[in-house]
Amino acid sequence: MFTQVTRPPELPRALRRELAACWASVVNSGGAVIPADCPLPPLTPADVEAAVDRVAESLAPERGRLLVATLDGALAGWLLVRREAHPLEAHCGVVNHVQTQVHLRGLGVGAALMHRVRHVAREEMGLERLKLSVRAGLGLEHFYRKAGWTEVGRWPGALRLAPGDDRDEILMGLVL
């Protein structure tokens, strides 16, 4: 089941806690973006609460929406889609924070979210293109390719996970 959150007051404290717990778990398993103001892993849900609050504050129907997937009433995964702010890019959106509960990986939750975001972006937000970036070395580009995304470029060595462990940032796009 999918829920769409379009305004900060629509995101209850309990769901914010679930998002933070999911985010910390995903980071600790080697995935997801580590918020800039967080320590390096391992993280606790408390470490990412401020980042979840920033996601909540960015929500507005015309510019940013949170898509939440639930399974048997519990959070299964989530993502954020937002419209580019600059007028020259306002027809484009960015997908961030695509996350699936670690214990539910392989069940199609992420694929379902990626399918749903197409509809929301095109039909509800009026977007024509989506973009995202992923960290090389995890095979994530294969997941997105299966969902119809195309690699459009790379920033070699843009992400430093540790001394001597630099990864490419892979830029991907999807025409809606």
N, C-alpha and C positions, 0 to 999 in steps of 0.2 A: 504494500500500500504506500502511496506517495502523499506527502503533505508539502505544501508550498508556503513559505513564510515570507511576507513582503514588507513587514513593518516591525520595528523593534518590540513594541508591546505584544506582538503575536508570538514572541518566543519566550515561553514560560521558563522560570528558573530551573525546573526539573529537566527540561529538554536541554538547556544550556549545560547543566551538569553532565548529561549523557553525551553531548557533543564533546565536551572537554575530556571525558574519560575515553571516548573513542579516539580522539586526536592523540592523546598521550600514548595509548596502546599502539596505534599505528606507527607513531614516531619510534617507539621503543622496539618495534618489530623491523625497523629499517626503512620504513616508508614515510611519506608525507613531508610536507614542508615544516621545518622547525621555525616557529615564530621568532622574529628578530630579538625580542626581549626575553626569550626563554634561555635557560641554561642548556648545555648539551645533554643528550640522553644519558641515563634514563630520566624520563619526565614523569611527573605525577599530574593528575587532572588539575590540581591547583596551579601548576606551572603554566597551563594554557588557558586558564579562565579569562584573563584579560584579553587574550587574542579572540576568544569566542565572543566576548562582549564587543570588541571592535567589529567583528563580522556582523553582529546583531545591529549595531549602530549604523552600518553601511546599507541596511536594507531599506528599499523604497520601491514601490511597484514599477516605476519607469526606469530605475537604474540598477537595482540589485535584488536578487531573490535567492533564498535558501531552499534547496530541494532536499527533503528528508524522506528516506525509505525506511519503512518499519516492517518487521516480521513478527507476527504474533504479539503486536502491541509494543515491541521493544525496538529501539534504534538499530537499524541494520547498516545504514550508510548515509552519506550526505555529500552535497557539493554546493558551491556558490557560483552563480552566474551573474555577471554584472556588465552593464553597458559601458563602453569606453566614454570617458568624460569629454574629450576634445571633440569639437564639432566635425572635424575632418574624419574622425573615426567613430562617430555616433551610430553608424550602421553596423558596427562590430561589437561583439561581446567577448568577454574573457571568462573561462571556466577555471575555478580555483578549488583547492581543498577537496578533491575527489577522494573520498575515504569510505572504506568498508570495514566493518567490525572484523578484526583479525580471525575470530573463530567462525566467521561466516564466509570467508573467502572461498571462491570456487563455486559458489551457488548461483552466480549471475546477478548479484545485487549491483555491482559496479556497472555491468553492461546495461542493466535496466535503468539505472540513473543516467547513463550516457544517452540512452534512447529517449528518455523523458525530457532531458534538457534540450534536445533538438526542438521538440514541440513547444516547450515554454519559450525558448529564445525566439523562434520564428513566429509562432501564432499569437503569443501573448505579449512579447516585448517588441516585436517588429524588427528583430535583428536579421541581418543577411549573412553574416559570417561569425564564426567563433574561433577563438585561438586559445592556446594553452601552452605551457612549457613543462617539460618533465626532465628529471635527472637521469642521465645515462647510467648504465651499469645494473639496472634493475629489471630490464625487459619491459618497462612500462610502455615504450613506443609500440610494441607488438599488440598490447591490449588496445591502445587507441587506434591503431591501424585497422584492427578487426571491427572497431566501431565506426569506421569510415573516415577517420582523420588522416591527413597527409603530413609527412615531415616537410617543412618548408625551410629549415635552416638549423644551424647549430652555433652555439657560442662555445668554442673549444676551451676546456679547463675553467669554465666560469664558476663552477661550484667546488669549493674546497671543504671536503668532509673532515679531513685530518691532514697533518703534514705529509706530503707525498701521495695523497689520495684526492687528486683533482678530477672532476667529472665534467663532461660536456652538459650543457643545458640544451635540450632538444626542443625546438620550436615547432609547433604543429598547428594546422588550420583545418577548418571544416566549412565548406560553403553550404548554406542552408537553402 
